[in-house]
Amino acid sequence: MGQTIAINPNIARINMGERDKLNAAMAGKSDLANLASGNPNFEVPPFILERLRDHLETSTHMPYTNYYGVLELRERIADHLKRQCGMTVDPASELMVTHGVQQGLFVVLKTILRTGDEVLLPSPYYGHYAIDTIACGGRPVPIRLDETMGFMPDLRQFEKAITPKTRAILFCNPNNPLGVVWPGETLEQLAHLARKHDLLVLVDEVYRDFIRPEPPVSLASLPGMAARTFTFNGFSKAYVMMGLRMGYVAAPAKVMPHLKQLQKCVTLYPSMLGEIAALAALDCPREQLDPIHDEIKNLGELLYQAVSSLPGISCVHPPGGFYVFPNVTSLGKSSVDLSIRLIQEAGVACLPGVEFGPDGEGHLRMSVCAGREQVEEGVRRLTQFVTDNH
């Protein structure tokens, strides 16, 4: 008789979405125009690659480093946060290097949430925010963002949703999947709400470097917010280092020892090569980074203009990063069914809006990550499909 294996109910509750259906539809199709990927198809800047080559050619050792990231890297990140974000962070007691933003988010949620604690999620939201909350024993509470208001939050709706169980607010700015950027005035109102109700705030800023010349305000830089804000960022997007899995979290000093306890259990040490690349990224000349960021911005505008001009399609302008999130309800299909039809009939891969929570239904998330050729071909095919089906 086999042993019964009891599964943690929090893990069993994780909904993995509709990717299996999409993957099945894409199977065997080699000529898809890829507007689905969040994986930038750009070359790593030569400066970063050269640092990695130098190390591999001159060293025969691959040692463990520091549990929480080598101090030099944490000091450099703290300096970056001071200069670029207006945040004062102690690299020893308020900063930790993580295996990408995703792992840092999980460690924070697992540390701060008690069973049944509620996390407010501006919705639509990046899907992992909800499933990580569930995996850590919490309950995600979506707060619908109104498309007619440009997906800007109505703080009155947030306040109505607060209960004695509400522990935190979690969002990204700039936003995935919406592409919007919340301005300083909105963040100040959100900060006031957090202070008023003694809430923690988790802010994913991984797309921040793509907003120029004025990046968005970092919430932790506002008065009274450093002590209750967890700021996540990393090197995957801005430096095209996705596979090296380098992220970090800046957190209140009183919580950081507990984050470090769990970090040691989960990953033990960050990757040494990842840390070398991250240090190089912080020295990387702007002339190697700016063309990447400019191209992504230009492609985002191209995709927005093309999609928003299609008959029956509306789209909020997205200045922030890789994504557009058009409203496609006029096509009369669920977002999953429409995504599958686009794969099968138009040869275009997009993500269904429902993957970003129930409030994403009626939308598609489209990305420019696959590069200019793919975006231009995707636009051509989309135009033909919508014209034929409108």
Buried (B, 14 or more C-beta within 10 A) or exposed (E): EEEEEEEEEBEEEEEEBBEEBBEEBBEEEEEBBBBBBBBBBBEBBEBBEEBBEEBEEEEEEEEEBBBBBBEEBBBBBBEBBEEBBEBEBEBEBBBBBBBBBBBBBBBBBBBBBEEEBBBBBBBBBBBBBBBBBBBBBBBBBBBBBEBEEEBBBBBEBBEEBBEEEBBBBBBBBBBBBBBBBBEEEBBBBBBBBBBEEEBBBBBBBBBBBBBEEEBBBBBBBBEEBBEBBBBBBBBBBBBBBBEBBBBBBBBBBEBBEBBBEBBEEEBEBBBBBBBBBBBBBBEBEEEBBEEBBEBBBEBBBBBBEBBBEBEEBBBBBBBBBBBBBBBBBBBEBBBBBBBBBBBEEBBBBBBBBBBBBEBBBBBBBBBBBBBEEBBBBBBBBBBBBBEEBE
